[in-house]
Amino acid sequence: MARSGAEKKRVSMKLPGTVERLLAGGVAMPNPFSVHIGEEVDPERISTDGVVLHAGTKISGSKTLISSGVKLGGEAPVTVADCRLGRGVELKGGFFKSSVFLDQANMGSGAQVREGCLLEEEANGSHTVGLKQTILFPFVTLGSLINFCDAFLSGGTSRRDHSEVGSSYIHFNYTPNQDKATASLLGDVPRGVMLREAPIFLGGQGGLVGPARIGFGTVIAAGEVWREDCPGGGKLLRGAKKHSSVKDFHPGLYGDIRRRVTNNVLYLANLSALRQWYLNVRLSFPGDPEMGEALWRGAMEIVDAALAERVTRFKALADKMEKSIELGERFLPKERRAEILRGQREFRERWPDLEACLTDRREETAGRKERDGFLAKLAAVREAQGNDYIRVIRSLDPDVSALGTRWLQQAVDSVAAPALSSVSCRRP
């Protein structure tokens, strides 16, 4: 019997070479004709073990890496561009670019995760989450309808005891003076990597104005827009609403910049410590045996890029001080004008010294004794526990974790102390 025109068309249709190869290798594609894989994508960097590419999946970028068990587009079409995905990652729908997702991380539909993001093991978000230049430590959970760019968040010990960002939360990361030297540090690296600290809770329908520092165990009540620091942690923060006021606004004019400078320095110092953790600890774990250490190398690239991004934004702020000083001579209140302008001048004039302190890698030699002692004890635990990163870190004795924290804190201090000493506008 003769075939119909539609049947002839289906027979004549041919799948693109990469799609056909992956399908033949075992990648599940319920509708392979709706899957697009760019010619630049290396099929050898896509596992065929348990990977599912649902209808509407688009994959591009030569850096793309897809490990075993990854599921893409389960709720809505998904675009993945130059992302590296660990085992069991699930991106249910949305747009993901130049970011790294470690094992079991997942994100709901409608997400927009742009460049510079690192989501460590089991970090996750519900629907319609926006991220850029964001680092989330293991287990961190984001609700729905969230914008959380330019932030670092750690805290929590497991999926049942995790740091949480409530639905409809915003990290305010862009100022009326059009600068983004606003990254906020929630938790820290030296203690956060040990997966022993109390979680941080940011209540829904609220916001945090960057740059801010928030300590472990802090709860910001729902509906609050918080504008201050609470680095000590363990506090319930509420009542941040301010009385209405009307003041003159002068574009380009800054006030007291001490807190802003301090928080930028401490953010960069923590990123420097995180870099040491990846170099000395993370990269020693084999990770996915099929994909080798490519995933961890990708995470290392994200950390390096985050450091470069923050230095660039910080320098841009220093460059804005010239205009601010000019405006300040006319518009700042007389009783504080001299003090405020002195801080701004020192920040602008001493930027080269400050930048050198932030980029000269002095953290590489900080705490060597503690580092070597910690790494030796870590190796012994790995021999007993295997190479599962989360299991090994959670199995460390408290004294071993404390030793590692002392090493990383010295790395932070080796960057922060001279950087803050280079400008007298520092503020505790």
C-alpha positions as CSV (number, residue, x, y, z in Angstrom):
1,M,0.0,0.0,0.0
2,A,1.3,3.4,-1.0
3,R,2.5,5.7,1.9
4,S,0.7,9.0,2.5
5,G,2.5,12.3,2.0
6,A,2.9,12.8,5.8
7,E,4.3,9.3,6.2
8,K,6.8,10.0,3.4
9,K,7.9,13.2,5.1
10,R,8.5,11.4,8.4
11,V,10.6,8.7,6.7
12,S,12.7,11.4,4.9
13,M,13.3,13.4,8.0
14,K,16.8,12.9,9.4
15,L,18.1,13.8,12.8
16,P,21.1,16.0,13.2
17,G,24.3,14.0,13.6
18,T,25.0,14.8,17.3
19,V,21.4,14.2,18.3
20,E,21.3,10.9,16.4
21,R,24.6,9.8,18.0
22,L,23.5,10.6,21.5
23,L,20.2,8.9,21.0
24,A,21.9,5.8,19.7
25,G,24.2,5.9,22.7
26,G,21.4,5.8,25.2
27,V,20.4,9.4,25.9
28,A,16.6,9.5,26.4
29,M,14.8,12.0,24.1
30,P,11.0,11.7,24.1
31,N,10.9,14.1,21.1
32,P,14.4,14.1,19.5
33,F,13.3,16.3,16.6
34,S,12.7,19.1,19.0
35,V,16.2,18.9,20.6
36,H,18.9,21.2,19.3
37,I,22.6,20.7,20.0
38,G,25.1,23.2,18.5
39,E,27.8,22.0,16.2
40,E,30.4,23.4,18.7
41,V,29.2,21.0,21.5
42,D,31.6,18.1,22.0
43,P,29.4,15.0,22.3
44,E,32.2,13.3,24.3
45,R,31.3,15.8,27.1
46,I,27.8,14.5,27.3
47,S,27.2,11.3,29.2
48,T,24.8,8.7,27.8
49,D,24.2,7.2,31.2
50,G,20.7,8.2,32.5
51,V,20.6,11.6,30.7
52,V,17.2,12.8,29.6
53,L,16.7,15.7,27.2
54,H,13.0,16.6,27.0
55,A,11.2,18.4,24.2
56,G,12.5,21.9,23.6
57,T,16.0,21.4,24.9
58,K,18.7,23.6,23.3
59,I,22.3,23.0,24.1
60,S,25.2,25.1,22.9
61,G,28.8,26.1,23.8
62,S,32.1,24.3,23.6
63,K,32.5,24.3,27.4
64,T,29.2,22.4,28.0
65,L,29.5,19.3,30.1
66,I,26.6,17.0,31.0
67,S,27.3,14.3,33.5
68,S,25.3,11.1,34.2
69,G,21.7,11.3,35.3
70,V,21.2,14.9,34.2
71,K,17.6,15.8,33.2
72,L,16.8,18.9,31.2
73,G,13.5,20.5,30.4
74,G,11.1,18.3,32.5
75,E,8.7,21.2,33.0
76,A,9.3,23.6,30.2
77,P,11.8,24.2,27.3
78,V,15.4,24.8,28.5
79,T,18.4,26.5,27.0
80,V,21.9,25.5,28.3
81,A,24.8,27.5,27.0
82,D,28.4,26.7,28.2
83,C,27.3,25.2,31.5
84,R,28.9,22.3,33.3
85,L,26.5,20.0,35.0
86,G,27.3,17.4,37.6
87,R,25.7,14.1,38.2
88,G,22.0,14.1,38.8
89,V,21.5,17.8,38.0
90,E,18.0,18.7,37.0
91,L,17.2,22.0,35.2
92,K,13.4,21.9,34.7
93,G,13.1,24.8,32.4
94,G,14.6,28.2,31.6
95,F,17.9,29.8,30.5
96,F,21.3,28.8,31.9
97,K,24.6,30.3,30.7
98,S,28.2,30.0,31.7
99,S,27.6,28.5,35.1
100,V,28.4,25.4,37.0
101,F,26.0,23.0,38.8
102,L,27.6,20.4,41.0
103,D,26.0,17.0,41.8
104,Q,22.3,16.9,42.5
105,A,21.8,20.7,42.1
106,N,18.4,21.6,40.6
107,M,16.3,24.5,39.4
108,G,12.6,24.8,38.6
109,S,11.1,26.1,35.4
110,G,11.3,29.7,34.4
111,A,14.8,30.2,35.9
112,Q,17.3,32.6,34.4
113,V,20.8,31.7,35.6
114,R,23.3,33.9,33.9
115,E,27.1,33.8,33.8
116,G,29.3,33.4,36.9
117,C,27.1,31.2,39.0
118,L,28.3,28.2,41.0
119,L,25.7,26.0,42.7
120,E,27.3,23.4,44.8
121,E,25.8,20.0,45.8
122,E,22.1,19.9,46.2
123,A,21.7,23.6,46.0
124,N,18.3,24.3,44.5
125,G,15.6,26.7,43.5
126,S,11.9,26.6,42.7
127,H,10.3,28.3,39.7
128,T,11.3,31.7,38.3
129,V,14.6,32.3,40.0
130,G,17.1,34.9,38.6
131,L,20.8,34.5,39.4
132,K,24.0,36.1,38.1
133,Q,27.4,36.1,39.8
134,T,25.9,34.0,42.6
135,I,27.6,31.3,44.7
136,L,25.4,28.9,46.7
137,F,27.0,26.3,49.0
138,P,25.5,22.8,49.4
139,F,21.9,22.4,50.3
140,V,21.0,26.2,50.0
141,T,17.4,26.4,48.9
142,L,15.7,29.3,47.0
143,G,11.9,29.7,46.8
144,S,10.0,31.1,43.9
145,L,10.1,34.4,42.1
146,I,13.5,35.4,43.4
147,N,16.2,37.8,42.1
148,F,19.4,36.9,43.9
149,C,22.4,38.2,41.9
150,D,25.8,39.2,43.2
151,A,25.7,37.2,46.4
152,F,27.3,34.4,48.3
153,L,25.2,32.2,50.6
154,S,26.3,29.3,52.8
155,G,25.1,27.7,56.0
156,G,23.2,24.5,56.9
157,T,24.3,20.9,57.4
158,S,21.9,18.9,55.1
159,R,18.8,19.0,52.9
160,R,16.8,19.0,56.1
161,D,18.8,21.8,57.7
162,H,19.6,24.3,55.0
163,S,19.8,28.0,54.4
164,E,16.7,29.3,52.7
165,V,15.7,32.3,50.7
166,G,12.0,32.9,50.9
167,S,9.8,33.4,47.8
168,S,9.6,36.9,46.2
169,Y,13.0,37.9,47.8
170,I,15.3,40.4,46.2
171,H,19.0,41.1,46.7
172,F,19.3,44.7,45.7
173,N,22.6,44.8,43.7
174,Y,22.4,48.0,41.6
175,T,22.5,51.5,43.1
176,P,20.9,54.8,41.9
177,N,24.5,55.8,41.1
178,Q,24.7,52.9,38.7
179,D,27.4,50.8,40.4
180,K,27.4,47.1,41.3
181,A,30.1,47.1,44.1
182,T,27.3,45.6,46.1
183,A,28.0,41.8,46.6
184,S,26.6,40.5,49.9
185,L,28.3,37.9,52.0
186,L,25.9,35.6,53.8
187,G,27.8,33.2,56.0
188,D,31.5,32.9,55.1
189,V,33.9,30.5,53.5
190,P,36.1,29.4,56.4
191,R,33.2,28.0,58.4
192,G,30.7,27.5,55.6
193,V,32.8,24.8,53.8
194,M,32.7,22.6,56.8
195,L,28.9,22.1,56.6
196,R,28.5,22.5,60.3
197,E,27.0,26.0,60.7
198,A,23.5,27.1,61.5
199,P,21.4,28.0,58.5
200,I,20.5,31.5,57.4
201,F,16.9,32.3,56.7
202,L,15.7,35.2,54.6
203,G,12.0,35.6,54.9
204,G,9.8,35.9,51.9
205,Q,8.5,39.1,50.4
206,G,11.6,40.8,51.6
207,G,15.0,42.1,50.4
208,L,18.6,42.7,51.3
209,V,20.4,45.9,50.2
210,G,24.0,45.0,49.2
211,P,26.7,45.1,50.0
212,A,25.8,43.4,53.3
213,R,27.3,40.9,55.7
214,I,25.0,38.4,57.4
215,G,26.2,35.8,59.9
216,F,25.2,32.2,60.3
217,G,22.0,31.5,62.2
218,T,20.5,34.9,61.2
219,V,16.8,35.1,60.5
220,I,15.5,38.1,58.6
221,A,11.7,38.3,59.1
222,A,9.3,38.1,56.2
223,G,8.5,41.4,54.5
224,E,11.7,43.2,55.7
225,V,14.1,45.1,53.5
226,W,17.3,44.9,55.5
227,R,20.0,47.6,54.9
228,E,22.5,46.8,57.6
229,D,25.1,44.2,58.6
230,C,24.8,41.4,61.2
231,P,28.0,39.5,60.8
232,G,27.8,38.0,64.3
233,G,24.8,36.0,63.4
234,G,22.3,34.2,65.6
235,K,19.8,37.1,65.5
236,L,16.2,37.7,64.4
237,L,16.2,40.9,62.3
238,R,13.0,42.8,62.0
239,G,11.7,46.4,62.2
240,A,14.0,47.7,59.4
241,K,11.3,49.9,57.9
242,K,12.2,53.6,57.9
243,H,10.0,56.6,58.2
244,S,9.1,58.4,55.0
245,S,11.3,61.3,54.0
246,V,12.0,63.5,51.1
247,K,15.5,64.7,50.4
248,D,17.4,66.2,47.5
249,F,19.1,63.6,45.3
250,H,22.4,64.4,43.5
251,P,23.4,61.7,41.0
252,G,27.0,60.7,41.6
253,L,27.2,61.8,45.2
254,Y,28.2,59.2,47.8
255,G,28.2,59.6,51.5
256,D,30.3,57.6,54.0
257,I,31.9,54.8,52.0
258,R,33.6,53.0,54.9
259,R,31.1,50.2,55.2
260,R,30.9,49.7,51.4
261,V,34.7,49.5,51.1
262,T,35.0,47.1,54.1
263,N,32.3,44.7,52.8
264,N,33.8,44.6,49.3
265,V,37.2,43.8,50.7
266,L,35.8,41.0,52.9
267,Y,33.8,39.5,50.0
268,L,36.9,39.4,47.9
269,A,39.0,37.9,50.8
270,N,36.4,35.1,51.2
271,L,36.5,34.4,47.5
272,S,40.3,34.1,47.7
273,A,39.9,31.6,50.5
274,L,37.4,29.7,48.4
275,R,39.9,29.5,45.6
276,Q,42.4,27.9,48.0
277,W,39.7,25.4,49.1
278,Y,39.2,24.4,45.5
279,L,42.8,24.2,44.7
280,N,43.8,22.2,47.7
281,V,40.6,20.2,48.6
282,R,38.0,20.1,45.9
283,L,40.3,19.3,43.0
284,S,41.7,16.3,45.0
285,F,38.3,14.6,44.8
286,P,38.0,12.6,41.5
287,G,34.3,13.5,41.0
288,D,32.6,11.9,38.1
289,P,34.7,9.0,36.9
290,E,33.2,9.3,33.4
291,M,33.9,13.0,33.0
292,G,37.1,13.2,35.0
293,E,37.9,16.5,36.8
294,A,36.4,18.7,34.1
295,L,33.5,19.7,36.3
296,W,35.8,20.8,39.2
297,R,38.0,22.7,36.7
298,G,34.9,24.5,35.6
299,A,34.0,25.4,39.1
300,M,37.5,26.8,39.6
301,E,37.0,29.0,36.5
302,I,33.9,30.4,38.1
303,V,35.7,31.3,41.3
304,D,38.5,33.0,39.3
305,A,35.9,34.8,37.2
306,A,34.1,35.9,40.4
307,L,37.3,37.4,41.8
308,A,37.9,39.3,38.5
309,E,34.3,40.6,38.4
310,R,34.4,41.9,41.9
311,V,37.7,43.7,41.5
312,T,36.3,45.3,38.3
313,R,33.2,46.5,40.1
314,F,35.2,47.7,43.0
315,K,37.6,49.7,40.7
316,A,34.6,51.3,39.0
317,L,33.4,52.5,42.4
318,A,36.8,54.0,43.1
319,D,36.7,55.8,39.7
320,K,33.3,57.4,40.7
321,M,34.9,59.1,43.7
322,E,36.2,62.0,41.7
323,K,32.7,63.2,40.7
324,S,31.5,62.4,44.2
325,I,34.1,64.6,45.8
326,E,33.3,67.5,43.5
327,L,29.6,67.2,44.4
328,G,30.4,66.7,48.1
329,E,32.1,70.0,48.3
330,R,28.7,71.6,47.6
331,F,26.1,69.3,48.9
332,L,27.4,67.2,51.9
333,P,26.4,68.5,55.3
334,K,29.1,70.8,56.7
335,E,29.4,69.0,60.0
336,R,30.6,65.7,58.3
337,R,31.9,67.0,55.0
338,A,35.6,66.9,55.8
339,E,35.5,63.4,57.2
340,I,33.5,61.9,54.4
341,L,35.5,63.5,51.6
342,R,38.8,62.4,53.3
343,G,37.6,58.8,53.1
344,Q,36.6,59.2,49.5
345,R,39.9,60.8,48.5
346,E,41.9,58.1,50.1
347,F,39.9,55.4,48.5
348,R,40.4,56.9,45.0
349,E,44.1,57.8,45.5
350,R,45.1,54.5,47.1
351,W,43.2,52.2,44.8
352,P,46.4,50.9,43.2
353,D,47.7,49.8,46.6
354,L,44.3,48.3,47.5
355,E,44.0,46.5,44.3
356,A,47.5,45.0,44.7
357,C,46.5,43.7,48.2
358,L,43.4,42.0,46.7
359,T,45.1,40.3,43.7
360,D,48.7,39.4,44.8
361,R,47.8,35.9,45.9
362,R,49.3,36.3,49.4
363,E,46.6,33.9,50.6
364,E,48.5,31.0,48.9
365,T,51.1,31.0,51.7
366,A,48.8,31.9,54.6
367,G,48.2,29.2,57.3
368,R,50.5,26.7,55.7
369,K,51.0,24.7,58.9
370,E,47.2,24.5,59.5
371,R,46.6,23.7,55.8
372,D,49.1,20.9,55.7
373,G,47.8,19.4,59.0
374,F,44.2,19.6,57.8
375,L,45.0,18.1,54.4
376,A,46.8,15.1,56.1
377,K,43.9,14.4,58.4
378,L,41.4,14.9,55.5
379,A,43.3,12.3,53.5
380,A,43.0,9.8,56.3
381,V,39.2,10.3,56.5
382,R,38.9,9.9,52.7
383,E,40.7,6.6,52.9
384,A,38.1,5.4,55.3
385,Q,35.0,7.1,53.9
386,G,35.7,7.0,50.1
387,N,35.6,9.9,47.7
388,D,32.2,11.3,48.2
389,Y,32.9,15.0,49.0
390,I,29.8,15.7,51.1
391,R,30.2,12.5,53.1
392,V,33.9,13.1,53.8
393,I,33.4,16.7,54.9
394,R,30.6,15.8,57.2
395,S,32.6,13.0,58.7
396,L,35.4,15.2,59.9
397,D,35.9,15.4,63.6
398,P,35.2,18.8,65.0
399,D,38.8,19.4,65.8
400,V,39.8,18.7,62.2
401,S,37.1,21.0,60.9
402,A,38.3,23.7,63.2
403,L,41.8,23.2,61.9
404,G,40.6,23.7,58.3
405,T,38.6,26.8,59.4
406,R,41.8,28.3,61.0
407,W,43.7,27.8,57.8
408,L,41.0,29.4,55.6
409,Q,40.5,32.2,58.1
410,Q,44.2,33.0,57.9
411,A,43.7,33.1,54.1
412,V,40.9,35.6,54.5
413,D,42.9,37.7,56.9
414,S,46.0,37.7,54.8
415,V,44.0,39.5,52.1
416,A,41.6,41.6,54.2
417,A,44.0,43.0,56.8
418,P,46.5,44.7,54.5
419,A,43.7,45.8,52.1
420,L,41.8,47.6,54.9
421,S,45.1,49.0,56.2
422,S,45.8,50.6,52.9
423,V,42.8,52.9,53.3
424,S,41.9,54.7,56.6
425,C,38.3,54.7,55.6
426,R,37.9,51.2,57.0
427,R,35.0,50.5,59.4
428,P,34.6,47.3,61.6
